[in-house]
Amino acid sequence: MTTLAFPPVSDLANPFLAAPKPPTVAPEVAAAVTQGLLSHPKTLPAWLFYDEAGSRLFDKITALPEYYLTRTERAIFLEFAGEIIERAAEGHALQMIELGAGSCEKTRILLAAAAERQDTVLYEPVDVSAAPLEAARERIEREISGVLVAPRVADYVRDLAHEAPLSGERRLVLYIGSSIGNFEPCAARELLMKIRATLAPGDALLLGVDLVKDRMLLHAAYNDASGVTEAFNRNLLHRLNRELGANFKPGLFAHRAVWNAAESRVEMHLESRLRQMVSISGIDALMEFEAGETIHTENSYKYHPGEAESMLQAAGFAPAQTWTDARGWFAVALGRAA
């Protein structure tokens, strides 16, 4: 058992009570939690947000008035979808793959544009949560004639295998929604290089990035008035309770989202409101939290104009074209596999 300086019970505002050990423990979850919570400072990877409950909460976030990212990228697609598809295809038929697809809501705009120019479009959405993928498959195939959906439940960071394209087709990988912003710069470059390694010359990657803007807009986007982002952040603790037999009391952790100008990122944390001890039976550990100590749960990097193209180039893509909204809040960059 990993024990961290267990203090006298009288000193704890939240006395330790052992939680039952869960019947099965996913090894990747156990490994991530063990590594993250034993590090200094404590961290957890952002992919842990997206269990079924977390995916539903994130869909609610995308519809919030403060959360400009989704509607801004959607507006870019509504204006430029045909141009994006033509530029990616260069006269070929396209097979489309989306990493971290979720509900595929914005992607339907691009799929409709692709279906207008070719008889059949094979679309492979990849996500860690099966429920939104199946709902998206049913809706897309019902509403967009000619689109065949082949959903794949996988962690795209670890598993980047794709369906083989038909003869003469080119693949377009969609990595949109500014998901790349969740990765540290070196890890982001490594991921883009791994994507490039799965593609043939002429294939393309469409990368969505959120751009630096007024700090009050950024703050509001991650601290919405209705508290959905707070619930999304705390759901991570609920997940550890469910899947690892932890006894976190999520209400004893405050949601904190702050703009770190030096790193050009919004940071999301869960801050312990008091000194407390948490048992995680699934990894046979006791974790001590001091009052004010945080678990760093997510980064969301914001980019300056031109940085998306530089990232693509460093990963082996030739930047082809970039589209932005009228206010310059968001950018969608197309890179061609050289």
N, C-alpha and C positions, 0 to 999 in steps of 0.2 A: 504493500500500500504506500502511495506517495503521500506523506504527511508534511504539512507546512506549519510548523510552530503553533501547535494547537494551544490557545490561551485558556485560562480558567473560565469555566462556563459563566461565572459571575461577572466576567468582564465583557461578555458578549451581549449585545442588544438583541441578537437573533440566535438563540441557543441551537446547537447542532442536534438534529434528529435524523437518523439514517433513513435514506429513501430506499425502497425496494429495488433490487437489481432487475433490469429489464430482461425479458426472455431472450432476445437477440440484440446484438449490438453490431451496427454496420462498421466494419474495420476502418473505412476511410473517415467516417465521422469521429470515431474514437481516436484515431491518429491525429486528426486536425485539432481536436479539443485538447488532447494531452500536450501536444507541442505548443499550442497557442496560450493555454492558461498557465503553463510552466515557464513561459518566457517573461522577460521583464523589459518593457511593460507588457501586461497581458493583452493578447489579441485573439481574434477569431476570424477566419476567412469569410468573405462576403457571400460565398456560394452557400453557406449554411442557412442564409435567410430563406432560401427558396424551396422549402418543403411545400406541401399542398396549401397549408394555411398562409404561409408567407407569400406564395404566389398570388393568392386571392387578395391579400392586403396590398401587394405591389400594384395589381391592376387598379385598385381603388386610388392609390397614390397618383397614377398617371392621369386620372380624371380630375384631380384637385385643381382649384384655380391658381394656387401658388406654384404648382409644378409645371413650369413652362416647357420643359424638355420635350415631352411627348407630342404636345400639340404643335410645337415649333417644327420639329422634324417632320411631322405629318403634313404640315403646310408646305414644306419643301417638296415632299413626294407628290402632293396634289398638283403643284405647279410644274414639276419637272419629271414626273415618272416616265413619260414617253421618251424624253431625251436621255434619261439615265439608262433605260433599257437598251435603246439603240446604240448608245455609246459603249455599253458593256458588251453587246452582242457583236458589233462590227460585221453585220451581215450573216451571222450564224444563228442557229437555234440555241436557246439557253436552257440549261438545267440550273435551278436555283436552290441554294442551301442556306439555311439561316441558323446561326449559332446563338443559343440563349433565346429561343424564339418566343417563349411565353404564350400569350394569347394570339400572337401573329396579327394583331389589329392593324398596325400601319402597313405591314407587308402586303396586305390584300390590295393596296393601291398599286404596288409594283407588279403583283401577280396579274392584276387585271390588264395592266399595260402590256405585259409579256404575252398574255393570252390573245390580245388583239393582233399580234404580229406572227404568231405561230399556232399550229393546230393543237398541239399538246405541250403543256409545261409540267415537267416533273419538279415538285417542290419537296425538299427534305428539311423539315424543321427539327432542330435538335434542342432538347431541354432536359433538365434533371427531373422535372415533374410531368407525370403522364397525363393527368386530368386536363390541364389546359391544352395540351397537344391534341388530345382526342376531340375536345370541343371545337378546336380550330379546324381540324380536318373535316369534321362534319359540316361546319358552316362554309368553309371555302369551297368544298366540292359541290355543295348545294347552290352557292351563289355565283361562282365563277366557272362557266363552262370551259372545259378543256384543261383544267388544272387537276393533276393527280398528286395527292398528298401522301408522302411516305414518312410519317413521323418516327423519330428515333429518340428513345429515352437514354440519355448519356450525359456524362460530364465532359463537355467539349474541350476543357483544358487538358484532360487526360486521354480522350478518345476523339481523334479528328478524322477517323475513317469516313469516307463518303461513298455514296452510290457511284458506280462507274458511269461516265457519260456515254450516250449513244454516239455512234460514228458521226463525226461532223459537228457535234454539239460542243459548246463551251460552257464551262461552269462559272456561275456568279455566286460567290459567297457573300452573304449579308452579315455584317457584324455592326449592327446599328444600335440606336438608343444610348450611345455614349458608354456602352458596357466596357470598352477598353479603358475608361477612366477609373475603373475599380482596381487596376493593376499598377504597381510601382513601375516607374519608367523602364527599368531593365526587364522586368517580367513582361511588360507590355510588348517590348521589342521581341523577346523570346517567343511569345505567343504568336505574333504576326509572322515571325520566321517559320514557326511550325505550320501555320496555315499555308504559307507560301510553298512549303515542302510537299503539301498534298496536291498542289495544282500543277497543271501543265502550262507551258508557254501559251499565252493568249487568253487563258482564264483570267478572271478578275475578282477583286475584293472591293466591296462597298463598305466604307468605314464611316460611322457616325460619331462625331465628337462635339461635346459641349464647349463653348468658347467662354473665355474670361469676360465678366460683366460686372455691373454694380454689386457690391457686396451685400446690400440689403435684399436684392432680388435672389441672390444665392442663399442667403440666410433663410428667407421665407420659404424657399422651395424644399428645404429639409427640416423646417420647423413649422409645419402647417397648423393653422388655428384649430382644426378639428381633431388633431392628435392621431391621424392615421399613421404618419411616419413614426411616431413614438410607439404605437402598437406594433408596427412592422419591426422596429428595432428590438423591442422586448420579446417578440415572438421567438426570437433566437433562443432566449432562455427557456421558454415553454418547450421548444423543440428538444433542448438538452434534457429537460425533465422527462419528456415522453420517451425519447430514444436512448438515453444513457442513464436513466434512473437517478437523475440529479434532483436536489431539493431546493433549487433556486426559488426565491420569492421575488418574482419580477417587479412587484411594486416597490421593492427596496433598492431598485436600480433606476436612476433617472436618465432619461434620454438627453444626450448632448450632441448637437451638431454645430460645428464652428468652422469658419473660414480661416484657413492657414495660408496667408498671402505669400509667405516665403516659399512654400512648396506648391503653390497654385492649386490647392485642393480643398474641398470640403471634407472634414473629418467627422465621422459619426462614432460616438462612444456610448457605453452604458456605465454610469458612474454610481458606485456604491454609496448609498445615503448614510451608512453607518458601518461600524466595524462588525464584520459577520464572517461566519464559517459556512461553507457549502460542501455537502457531500455529493460526489458523483460516483455512484456505485459501479456503473458500467465500465469505468476505467480504474476503479479501486483507488479513488483519490479523495483527499480533503483539501479544499482550497480556501485560504484565508484572504479576505478583502479588508483593507483598511478603509475608514471613512474617507471619501473623496477619490479613492483609487478607481481607475477606469479599465474597462475592456474596450479596446479599439476594434470596432466591428466593421468599419468600411472607410475607404477613401473614394472620393469622386474627383478625379483630376479635371481641371479646366484648362483649355489650350488656347494659345494665341494663334492668330491667322498664320498659316504656313506650317504649323507644327504637325498637323495630320499628314501632310504631304511628305514631310521629312521622315516621319515614322514609317510610312509606307516604303519610301526609298531605302531606308536602312534595312528593311526586312526583305528586300529583293523585288519590290514592285516598282514599276514605272508609273509615277503619278500621271493620270490621264486628264481628269477634270474634277473641279470642286464646285458644289452648289451650296449657297447659303440663303437664309431668309433675309428680308429687307432690313431688319434691325441688326444683322450680324451677330445673332445670339447663338447660332448653331451652324455646323458645317457637315456636309456629307461629301466624302472624297472617294473617288474611284481610282484604284490602282490596278495596273495590268501586270500579270506575272510575266517577267522578262524571260 
